[in-house]
């Protein structure tokens, strides 16, 4: 709905401007070469002129209202795209946190294996110590406490330990030493296992928080898209109403002869506009085909990136689509993209196209325009060259980025614009939130 609503408003403004122009032209033409009319009185002429002037003022008011409506709709569109990019960011962050949690859990599992091995060693050595003590007792030896050897904490324990050491052989003492070392290793392994488990639980909590953030971002995007759809419907109703008022105002300006003159002027203006558009399209085609030499690259890597992007012209826009390997199926967003069936399309969104294009040069970008902005060197828009990434923001700052394109030279850029469109080459839009710095990756 968003792309369609935006295009309807633009056509409405074009029709209004042409109608206003032809109204003036037609009125003058009627005054210059009118058909044989009745001879009106001075008072009738004055009244007709006053009525025409009043209607002209109303046309101006209608034009102003439509321009304000278009600005409001464009602002809502930027907000929707920003929230969609926020959802992209949250999903990337979620995957990063989940990977960290999995790694931490692996560390915990490894540490637990070490702890169990240490515990088994203690059990085996304790059996050897028990056998030694039992043998000493059977021989009538008065040995000190083994626990005093392992945990001597008082003068009495130390005396017991010395009595034990005096009574045992070197090999037997080695058993006791290895038992103490095994107990220490077990304690250390237990500590590492606990620490690793705590780290894993922390990473899992971070992953859960990132998931909640992703869900919240998607919910916000859905709400914004639904609000935008309702706003677009209201604007459509307003446009129909205003157009009806304009038609009525034009009908009251003159008689059928003047209306015919206005219509002929409108046809002439329309034909001129179509001829101009065809000439511009032909010029753009010559530029894209290399005839004008404007689309170029300064290096083989940049040329490969641009060529890979240009090869996708005509590919459908699909929100969430695009990988380093090529186009992919879009994903559900619960709003505008779903209305256009993006989840059933194979294609790219704006940042996905850049991921695919730059993979041709071995540069692997994250699928989020905000991260792509910080992925390379920032250069002023006045110094851009082919291959540089251009960014559009809802608030004129990097934290409001909602769209990314690639400059291909000759004042042209390639972009995956919005749901319902295909990848295209178009003139760089220097208004509408273009950030003052581009990102250069090569």
C-alpha positions in Angstrom: 0.0 0.0 0.0 2.8 2.4 0.8 4.3 2.6 -2.7 1.0 2.7 -4.4 -0.3 5.4 -2.1 2.8 7.5 -2.7 2.4 7.2 -6.5 -1.3 8.1 -6.4 -0.6 11.3 -4.6 2.1 12.2 -7.0 -0.2 11.7 -10.0 -2.8 13.7 -8.3 -0.4 16.6 -7.9 0.7 16.3 -11.5 -3.0 16.4 -12.7 -3.7 19.4 -10.4 -0.7 21.3 -11.8 -1.6 20.6 -15.4 -5.2 21.5 -14.8 -4.3 24.8 -13.1 -1.9 25.6 -16.0 -4.4 24.7 -18.7 -7.1 26.6 -16.8 -5.1 29.8 -17.1 -4.0 29.0 -20.7 -7.5 28.0 -21.7 -9.0 31.1 -20.2 -6.6 33.3 -22.0 -7.2 31.5 -25.3 -10.9 31.9 -24.9 -10.3 35.6 -24.3 -8.1 35.9 -27.4 -10.2 33.9 -30.0 -13.6 33.2 -28.5 -16.4 31.7 -30.5 -19.2 34.1 -31.3 -20.6 34.6 -27.9 -23.6 36.5 -26.7 -22.7 40.1 -25.8 -22.7 40.1 -22.0 -23.1 43.2 -19.9 -20.3 44.8 -18.0 -21.7 43.6 -14.8 -21.9 40.0 -16.1 -18.2 40.1 -17.2 -17.2 41.6 -13.8 -19.1 38.9 -12.0 -17.6 36.1 -14.1 -14.1 37.5 -13.5 -14.7 37.6 -9.8 -16.0 34.1 -9.8 -13.0 32.8 -11.8 -10.6 34.6 -9.4 -12.3 33.0 -6.4 -12.1 29.5 -8.0 -8.4 30.1 -8.8 -7.8 30.9 -5.1 -9.5 27.7 -4.2 -7.4 25.7 -6.6 -4.3 27.2 -4.9 -5.6 26.1 -1.5 -6.3 22.6 -2.9 -2.7 22.4 -4.3 -1.3 23.4 -0.9 -3.4 20.8 0.9 -2.3 18.0 -1.4 1.3 19.0 -1.1 1.0 18.9 2.7 -0.7 15.5 2.5 2.1 14.2 0.3 4.7 15.4 2.8 2.9 13.7 5.6 2.7 10.4 3.7 6.4 10.5 2.8 7.3 11.1 6.5 5.2 8.0 7.5 6.8 6.0 4.8 10.3 6.8 6.1 9.3 5.8 9.6 8.0 2.5 8.4 11.2 1.8 6.6 13.2 2.8 9.6 11.3 0.3 11.8 11.8 -2.4 9.3 15.5 -1.8 9.4 15.4 -1.8 13.2 13.8 -5.3 12.9 16.7 -6.4 10.6 19.2 -5.1 13.2 17.5 -6.9 16.1 17.5 -10.2 14.1 21.3 -9.8 13.4 21.9 -9.0 17.1 19.8 -11.9 18.2 21.8 -14.4 16.1 25.1 -12.9 17.4 24.0 -13.3 21.0 22.7 -16.8 20.4 26.0 -17.9 18.9 27.8 -16.5 21.9 25.5 -18.4 24.2 26.1 -21.6 22.4 29.8 -21.1 22.6 29.6 -20.4 26.4 27.5 -23.5 26.9 30.1 -25.6 25.0 32.7 -24.2 27.4 30.6 -25.2 30.4 30.2 -28.7 29.0 33.9 -29.0 28.5 34.6 -27.8 32.0 32.1 -30.2 33.4 33.9 -33.1 31.6 37.1 -31.9 33.2 35.5 -31.8 36.6 34.1 -35.3 36.3 37.6 -36.6 35.2 39.1 -35.0 38.3 36.5 -36.5 40.5 37.1 -40.0 39.1 40.9 -39.5 39.7 40.2 -38.6 43.4 38.0 -41.7 43.8 40.7 -44.0 42.4 43.4 -42.4 44.5 41.3 -42.5 47.6 40.9 -46.3 47.1 44.7 -46.6 46.9 45.0 -44.6 50.2 42.3 -46.6 51.9 44.2 -49.8 50.9 47.4 -48.3 52.3 45.8 -47.3 55.6 44.2 -50.7 55.9 47.5 -52.4 55.3 49.3 -50.3 57.9 46.6 -51.0 60.4 46.8 -54.7 59.8 50.6 -54.5 60.5 50.0 -52.7 63.8 51.4 -49.3 62.6 50.3 -46.3 64.6 49.8 -43.8 61.7 48.5 -40.4 61.9 45.3 -39.4 60.3 45.3 -39.2 56.5 42.8 -36.3 56.7 45.5 -34.5 58.7 47.9 -34.9 55.8 45.3 -33.6 53.3 44.0 -30.7 55.4 46.6 -29.9 58.1 45.2 -26.8 59.8 46.5 -26.9 63.4 49.7 -27.9 65.3 48.1 -31.2 66.3 47.3 -31.9 62.6 50.9 -31.1 61.7 52.1 -33.6 64.3 49.8 -36.3 62.9 51.0 -35.5 59.4 54.7 -35.9 60.4 53.9 -39.2 62.1 52.3 -40.4 58.9 55.2 -39.2 56.7 57.7 -41.0 59.0 55.8 -44.2 58.6 55.2 -44.4 54.9 57.5 -45.1 52.0 58.2 -42.9 49.0 55.8 -44.7 46.7 53.1 -44.5 49.3 53.8 -40.8 49.8 53.5 -40.3 46.0 50.0 -41.8 46.2 49.0 -39.3 48.9 50.5 -36.4 46.9 48.7 -37.4 43.8 45.5 -37.6 45.8 46.0 -34.1 47.0 46.7 -32.9 43.5 43.6 -34.7 42.2 41.5 -33.0 44.9 42.9 -29.6 43.9 42.3 -30.3 40.2 38.7 -31.4 41.0 38.1 -28.2 42.9 39.6 -26.1 40.1 37.5 -28.0 37.4 34.4 -27.5 39.5 35.1 -23.8 39.7 35.7 -23.5 35.9 32.5 -25.4 35.2 30.5 -23.1 37.5 32.0 -20.0 35.9 31.4 -21.3 32.4 27.8 -22.2 33.2 27.2 -18.7 34.7 28.7 -17.2 31.5 26.4 -19.4 29.3 23.4 -18.4 31.3 24.4 -14.7 30.9 24.7 -15.1 27.2 21.4 -16.9 27.0 19.8 -14.0 28.9 21.3 -11.6 26.4 19.9 -13.7 23.5 16.5 -13.7 25.1 16.6 -9.9 25.6 17.7 -9.5 21.9 14.7 -11.8 20.9 12.3 -9.6 22.8 13.8 -6.5 21.2 13.3 -8.1 17.8 9.7 -9.0 18.6 9.1 -5.4 19.8 10.7 -3.9 16.7 8.6 -6.0 14.4 5.5 -5.2 16.4 6.3 -1.5 16.1 6.8 -1.9 12.4 3.5 -3.6 12.0 1.7 -0.9 14.0 3.4 1.8 11.9 2.6 0.1 8.7 -1.1 -0.3 9.7 -1.2 3.3 10.7 0.4 4.3 7.4 -2.1 2.2 5.4 -5.0 3.9 7.2 -3.4 7.3 6.5 -3.0 6.4 2.9 -6.6 5.4 2.6 -7.7 8.7 4.2 -5.4 10.7 1.8 -6.9 8.8 -1.1 -10.4 9.8 0.0 -9.3 13.4 0.5 -7.7 13.5 -3.0 -10.9 12.2 -4.6 -12.9 14.9 -2.8 -10.5 17.6 -3.7 -10.4 16.5 -7.3 -14.1 16.6 -7.4 -14.0 20.2 -6.1 -11.4 21.1 -8.7 -13.5 19.7 -11.5 -16.6 21.6 -10.3 -14.5 24.8 -10.1 -13.2 24.3 -13.6 -16.7 23.7 -14.9 -17.9 27.0 -13.5 -15.1 29.1 -15.1 -16.7 29.2 -18.5 -18.9 27.5 -21.0 -18.4 24.4 -23.1 -16.1 26.2 -25.6 -13.7 27.2 -22.8 -13.9 23.7 -21.3 -12.9 22.3 -24.7 -10.0 24.7 -25.0 -8.8 23.7 -21.5 -9.1 20.0 -22.5 -7.0 20.6 -25.7 -4.4 22.5 -23.7 -4.3 19.6 -21.2 -3.7 17.2 -24.1 -0.9 19.3 -25.5 0.7 19.5 -22.1 0.3 15.8 -21.5 1.8 15.0 -25.0 4.8 17.4 -24.2 5.3 15.7 -20.9 5.2 12.2 -22.4 7.7 13.3 -25.1 10.0 14.7 -22.5 9.8 11.5 -20.4 10.5 9.4 -23.5 13.6 11.5 -24.3 14.8 11.2 -20.7 14.3 7.5 -20.7 16.2 7.1 -24.0 19.0 9.2 -22.6 19.1 7.1 -19.4 19.2 3.9 -21.6 22.1 5.3 -23.6 23.9 6.0 -20.3 23.3 2.6 -18.9 24.3 1.0 -22.2 27.7 2.8 -22.1 26.9 5.2 -24.9 27.3 8.2 -22.7 30.2 6.8 -20.7 28.8 8.0 -17.4 28.3 4.7 -15.6 31.9 3.6 -14.9 34.2 2.3 -12.2 37.7 3.1 -11.1 38.9 -0.4 -10.5 38.2 -4.0 -11.5 36.7 -4.7 -8.0 34.3 -1.7 -8.2 33.4 -2.7 -11.7 32.5 -6.2 -10.6 30.4 -4.9 -7.8 28.5 -2.5 -10.0 28.1 -5.1 -12.7 26.7 -7.6 -10.2 24.1 -5.0 -9.0 23.2 -3.9 -12.5 22.5 -7.5 -13.5 19.6 -7.5 -11.0 17.7 -4.7 -12.7 14.1 -5.8 -12.9 14.4 -8.3 -10.0 11.4 -7.9 -7.6 11.7 -6.1 -4.3 11.3 -8.6 -1.4 11.6 -7.3 2.2 14.3 -9.3 4.0 15.5 -10.9 0.7 19.0 -11.1 -0.6 22.2 -12.9 0.5 25.9 -12.9 -0.6 24.9 -15.8 -2.9 22.0 -14.1 -4.7 18.3 -13.2 -4.4 16.3 -15.1 -1.7 12.7 -15.4 -0.6 11.3 -12.4 1.4 10.0 -12.7 4.9 6.8 -11.8 6.7 6.6 -8.4 8.3 2.9 -8.4 9.3 2.2 -5.2 7.4 3.0 -3.6 4.0 5.4 -6.2 2.8 2.9 -8.9 3.5 0.2 -6.9 1.6 2.5 -7.1 -1.4 3.2 -10.8 -0.9 7.0 -10.2 -0.4 7.2 -13.5 1.6 6.3 -15.3 -1.7 8.8 -13.4 -3.9 12.4 -14.1 -4.7 14.3 -10.9 -4.7 16.2 -8.2 -2.7 15.5 -5.4 -0.2 17.7 -2.4 -0.2 20.4 -3.7 2.1 20.2 -7.2 0.7 21.1 -5.9 -2.8 24.3 -4.3 -1.3 25.2 -7.6 0.5 25.0 -9.4 -2.8 26.8 -6.8 -5.0 29.8 -6.4 -2.7 30.3 -10.1 -2.3 31.6 -10.0 -5.9 34.7 -8.2 -4.4 35.0 -10.4 -1.4 33.4 -7.7 0.9 30.7 -9.3 3.1 28.3 -6.8 4.6 25.7 -7.3 7.3 22.1 -7.3 6.2 21.2 -4.0 7.9 21.7 -0.5 6.4 22.7 1.1 9.7 25.7 -1.3 10.0 26.5 -0.9 6.3 26.9 2.9 6.9 29.7 2.3 9.3 31.4 -0.5 7.3 33.8 1.7 5.3 35.2 5.2 4.8 32.9 8.2 4.9 33.2 10.6 2.0 31.3 13.9 1.3 28.4 13.5 -1.1 30.3 16.1 -3.3 33.2 13.6 -3.7 31.2 10.4 -4.4 32.4 8.0 -7.1 31.0 4.8 -8.6 30.5 2.0 -6.0 29.9 4.3 -3.0 26.8 3.6 -0.9 24.3 6.4 -0.3 22.0 6.5 2.7 18.7 8.1 3.4 17.5 9.0 6.9 14.2 10.0 8.4 15.8 12.6 10.7 18.9 13.5 8.8 21.2 11.6 11.2 22.7 8.1 11.0 20.4 6.7 13.7 17.4 7.3 11.4 18.8 5.5 8.3 16.0 3.6 6.5 17.3 3.1 2.9 20.6 2.5 1.1 21.5 2.8 -2.6 24.7 2.5 -4.7 26.0 5.3 -6.8 26.9 4.1 -10.3 28.1 7.3 -11.9 26.6 10.0 -14.1 24.3 11.2 -11.4 22.6 7.8 -11.3 22.2 5.2 -8.5 20.8 1.7 -8.4 18.4 0.7 -5.6 15.8 -1.8 -4.4 13.2 0.9 -3.6 10.1 -0.5 -1.9 7.5 -3.3 -1.9 5.6 -3.5 -5.2 8.6 -2.2 -7.3 11.6 -3.8 -9.0 15.3 -3.0 -8.8 16.0 0.1 -10.9 18.6 2.7 -11.9 17.4 6.3 -11.2 18.7 9.8 -10.6 20.3 10.4 -7.2 17.7 12.0 -4.9 19.5 14.9 -3.2 16.5 15.7 -1.1 14.3 13.4 1.0 16.8 12.7 3.8 20.1 12.0 1.9 22.9 11.9 4.4 25.8 14.3 3.7 28.3 11.5 3.7 28.5 8.3 1.6 30.3 5.1 2.6 33.2 3.9 0.4 34.2 0.3 0.7 36.8 -0.1 -2.1 
